[in-house]
Amino acid sequence: MHAKMPQGEKVAETGEYLCDRCETRFWFRGGELVCPNCRNQDRTELVPFYVEDDPQEEIMYSDKEFGQGD
């Protein structure tokens, strides 16, 4: 199961994405978000795999997921 966040019409951010349709991982750096393998453009099937400092992802975490630090 893949955790999915609502995409809406939000501009896709630079990062690594996973295409649920063909299971291809790819880097997106700008332009139109589309899988380079199967040309899938369905934003519900293009899941952000790694995006640095994504505030929408961080609100899903609890304090237990963050390190305690000094």
ChimeraX commands (.cxc) that place a marker at each C-alpha (Angstrom):
marker #1 position 0.00,0.00,0.00 radius 0.5
marker #1 position 1.30,3.45,-0.90 radius 0.5
marker #1 position 0.51,6.49,1.20 radius 0.5
marker #1 position -0.96,9.16,-1.06 radius 0.5
marker #1 position -1.52,12.80,-0.36 radius 0.5
marker #1 position -4.04,14.92,-2.25 radius 0.5
marker #1 position -2.37,16.42,-5.31 radius 0.5
marker #1 position -5.09,18.70,-6.66 radius 0.5
marker #1 position -3.74,21.28,-9.09 radius 0.5
marker #1 position -0.62,21.88,-7.02 radius 0.5
marker #1 position 2.59,22.25,-9.03 radius 0.5
marker #1 position 4.73,19.11,-8.74 radius 0.5
marker #1 position 7.89,19.63,-6.74 radius 0.5
marker #1 position 11.39,18.57,-7.72 radius 0.5
marker #1 position 12.19,15.12,-6.39 radius 0.5
marker #1 position 11.97,11.41,-6.97 radius 0.5
marker #1 position 8.60,9.93,-7.95 radius 0.5
marker #1 position 7.20,6.43,-8.28 radius 0.5
marker #1 position 4.79,5.50,-11.06 radius 0.5
marker #1 position 2.22,3.07,-9.64 radius 0.5
marker #1 position 1.27,1.91,-13.11 radius 0.5
marker #1 position 4.68,0.57,-14.27 radius 0.5
marker #1 position 6.61,0.78,-10.94 radius 0.5
marker #1 position 9.29,3.07,-12.38 radius 0.5
marker #1 position 11.18,5.42,-10.06 radius 0.5
marker #1 position 12.30,8.64,-11.73 radius 0.5
marker #1 position 13.56,12.14,-10.93 radius 0.5
marker #1 position 11.37,15.10,-11.79 radius 0.5
marker #1 position 13.10,18.48,-12.06 radius 0.5
marker #1 position 10.44,20.63,-13.70 radius 0.5
marker #1 position 8.02,20.92,-16.59 radius 0.5
marker #1 position 5.19,18.40,-17.03 radius 0.5
marker #1 position 5.05,15.55,-14.50 radius 0.5
marker #1 position 4.98,12.40,-16.64 radius 0.5
marker #1 position 6.49,8.93,-16.23 radius 0.5
marker #1 position 9.42,8.57,-18.67 radius 0.5
marker #1 position 8.74,4.84,-19.07 radius 0.5
marker #1 position 4.98,4.51,-19.73 radius 0.5
marker #1 position 4.14,8.23,-20.29 radius 0.5
marker #1 position 1.55,8.10,-17.47 radius 0.5
marker #1 position 0.33,11.61,-16.50 radius 0.5
marker #1 position -2.26,10.62,-13.89 radius 0.5
marker #1 position -1.16,12.54,-10.78 radius 0.5
marker #1 position -2.92,10.02,-8.51 radius 0.5
marker #1 position -0.58,7.30,-9.85 radius 0.5
marker #1 position 2.63,9.40,-9.70 radius 0.5
marker #1 position 3.54,9.26,-6.02 radius 0.5
marker #1 position 6.22,11.50,-4.50 radius 0.5
marker #1 position 8.91,9.06,-3.32 radius 0.5
marker #1 position 11.41,11.62,-2.06 radius 0.5
marker #1 position 10.95,15.40,-1.92 radius 0.5
marker #1 position 13.22,17.48,0.31 radius 0.5
marker #1 position 11.52,19.60,2.97 radius 0.5
marker #1 position 7.95,18.84,1.91 radius 0.5
marker #1 position 5.72,20.55,4.51 radius 0.5
marker #1 position 2.62,18.54,3.47 radius 0.5
marker #1 position 4.47,15.32,4.24 radius 0.5
marker #1 position 5.85,16.59,7.54 radius 0.5
marker #1 position 2.39,17.35,8.97 radius 0.5
marker #1 position 1.63,13.61,8.71 radius 0.5
marker #1 position 4.42,12.78,11.20 radius 0.5
marker #1 position 4.14,12.83,14.96 radius 0.5
marker #1 position 6.83,14.00,17.37 radius 0.5
marker #1 position 8.00,10.38,17.68 radius 0.5
marker #1 position 9.24,10.36,14.07 radius 0.5
marker #1 position 11.52,13.35,14.61 radius 0.5
marker #1 position 14.86,12.99,16.43 radius 0.5
marker #1 position 15.13,14.52,19.87 radius 0.5
marker #1 position 18.52,16.24,19.33 radius 0.5
marker #1 position 20.41,18.24,21.94 radius 0.5
marker link #1:1,2 radius 0.2
marker link #1:2,3 radius 0.2
marker link #1:3,4 radius 0.2
marker link #1:4,5 radius 0.2
marker link #1:5,6 radius 0.2
marker link #1:6,7 radius 0.2
marker link #1:7,8 radius 0.2
marker link #1:8,9 radius 0.2
marker link #1:9,10 radius 0.2
marker link #1:10,11 radius 0.2
marker link #1:11,12 radius 0.2
marker link #1:12,13 radius 0.2
marker link #1:13,14 radius 0.2
marker link #1:14,15 radius 0.2
marker link #1:15,16 radius 0.2
marker link #1:16,17 radius 0.2
marker link #1:17,18 radius 0.2
marker link #1:18,19 radius 0.2
marker link #1:19,20 radius 0.2
marker link #1:20,21 radius 0.2
marker link #1:21,22 radius 0.2
marker link #1:22,23 radius 0.2
marker link #1:23,24 radius 0.2
marker link #1:24,25 radius 0.2
marker link #1:25,26 radius 0.2
marker link #1:26,27 radius 0.2
marker link #1:27,28 radius 0.2
marker link #1:28,29 radius 0.2
marker link #1:29,30 radius 0.2
marker link #1:30,31 radius 0.2
marker link #1:31,32 radius 0.2
marker link #1:32,33 radius 0.2
marker link #1:33,34 radius 0.2
marker link #1:34,35 radius 0.2
marker link #1:35,36 radius 0.2
marker link #1:36,37 radius 0.2
marker link #1:37,38 radius 0.2
marker link #1:38,39 radius 0.2
marker link #1:39,40 radius 0.2
marker link #1:40,41 radius 0.2
marker link #1:41,42 radius 0.2
marker link #1:42,43 radius 0.2
marker link #1:43,44 radius 0.2
marker link #1:44,45 radius 0.2
marker link #1:45,46 radius 0.2
marker link #1:46,47 radius 0.2
marker link #1:47,48 radius 0.2
marker link #1:48,49 radius 0.2
marker link #1:49,50 radius 0.2
marker link #1:50,51 radius 0.2
marker link #1:51,52 radius 0.2
marker link #1:52,53 radius 0.2
marker link #1:53,54 radius 0.2
marker link #1:54,55 radius 0.2
marker link #1:55,56 radius 0.2
marker link #1:56,57 radius 0.2
marker link #1:57,58 radius 0.2
marker link #1:58,59 radius 0.2
marker link #1:59,60 radius 0.2
marker link #1:60,61 radius 0.2
marker link #1:61,62 radius 0.2
marker link #1:62,63 radius 0.2
marker link #1:63,64 radius 0.2
marker link #1:64,65 radius 0.2
marker link #1:65,66 radius 0.2
marker link #1:66,67 radius 0.2
marker link #1:67,68 radius 0.2
marker link #1:68,69 radius 0.2
marker link #1:69,70 radius 0.2
view
